[in-house]
Amino acid sequence: QSDVELNGTRAFISHAIRESLLEVSSENSVDYSHVTALVVEDNEINQVVIESMLAEFNIKSISLADVGEQALGQCEIGGFDFSFRDMQMP
């Protein structure tokens, strides 16, 4: 559809996906039970949300830090596989 004078151009795309492609096989599941994570976030609500999301993946260990110095200290002790960091922390 095109309406240059009023709204510009709109496009709608529809694509059928075979149902077999939508099914998730347990054979293809990734095992995160050995993974350790560090969450660096100063907002308590965001900490809870991120921790809950990571827990759904059965991550072995989730450590929290709410200030940069604490995060650096945990990294020195560490051995984390990955970290989530609040890029706007003071």
Phi and psi in degrees as a GROMACS rama.xvg file:
@    title "Ramachandran Plot"
@    xaxis  label "Phi"
@    yaxis  label "Psi"
@TYPE xy
-141.74  131.908  SER-2
-140.223  79.3194  ASP-3
-59.2819  -39.9146  VAL-4
-69.7598  -32.2553  GLU-5
-103.532  -55.4357  LEU-6
-130.06  2.72827  ASN-7
83.6006  -146.195  GLY-8
-113.494  138.564  THR-9
-120.498  138.892  ARG-10
-127.347  139.134  ALA-11
-124.181  127.226  PHE-12
-121.25  132.028  ILE-13
-126.109  132.731  SER-14
-138.466  125.849  HIS-15
-80.5392  135.821  ALA-16
-116.488  130.166  ILE-17
-60.2214  138.71  ARG-18
-58.1141  -34.4969  GLU-19
-62.9806  -26.1117  SER-20
-77.4524  -20.9639  LEU-21
-83.0283  -19.9503  LEU-22
-75.8368  137.058  GLU-23
-100.217  122.379  VAL-24
-88.7735  140.258  SER-25
-66.3372  -21.2058  SER-26
-66.2055  -29.3654  GLU-27
-93.726  0.0451174  ASN-28
-68.8908  145.085  SER-29
-96.6504  135.007  VAL-30
-89.6795  111.978  ASP-31
-102.785  9.18585  TYR-32
-66.389  -13.4154  SER-33
-100.938  -2.41176  HIS-34
-84.2143  140.042  VAL-35
-116.265  141.232  THR-36
-132.379  148.211  ALA-37
-117.371  126.966  LEU-38
-108.909  116.932  VAL-39
-108.912  104.159  VAL-40
-154.915  130.796  GLU-41
-93.037  -6.21542  ASP-42
-98.1332  120.606  ASN-43
-60.1709  -40.4387  GLU-44
-63.6307  -44.4075  ILE-45
-62.4619  -37.2397  ASN-46
-58.6953  -47.4029  GLN-47
-63.5279  -43.6501  VAL-48
-63.3012  -48.2802  VAL-49
-64.5602  -43.3834  ILE-50
-61.136  -40.8954  GLU-51
-64.6409  -41.8772  SER-52
-63.7818  -43.4012  MET-53
-67.5833  -36.0343  LEU-54
-62.9259  -30.7552  ALA-55
-62.7143  -23.746  GLU-56
-90.2792  5.8031  PHE-57
60.0726  39.5964  ASN-58
-69.5664  134.24  ILE-59
-59.3748  -48.7299  LYS-60
-141.241  126.992  SER-61
-122.415  115.01  ILE-62
-103.941  143.99  SER-63
-114.206  141.499  LEU-64
-136.752  133.386  ALA-65
-109.363  0.640984  ASP-66
-137.66  152.939  VAL-67
-58.9167  -41.9743  GLY-68
-61.9618  -40.4464  GLU-69
-63.1142  -41.172  GLN-70
-63.3506  -42.8592  ALA-71
-62.65  -41.2516  LEU-72
-61.686  -42.6988  GLY-73
-67.3146  -34.1919  GLN-74
-66.9034  -35.6282  CYS-75
-64.4329  -40.5678  GLU-76
-74.4745  -44.215  ILE-77
0.255279  -108.792  GLY-78
77.8099  36.2406  GLY-79
-80.6916  143.666  PHE-80
-78.3395  -33.2895  ASP-81
-160.761  168.657  PHE-82
-139.978  149.267  SER-83
-104.9  126.664  PHE-84
-127.004  137.666  ARG-85
-79.3258  110.768  ASP-86
-76.1738  -7.1007  MET-87
-109.618  15.1487  GLN-88
-69.7784  144.473  MET-89
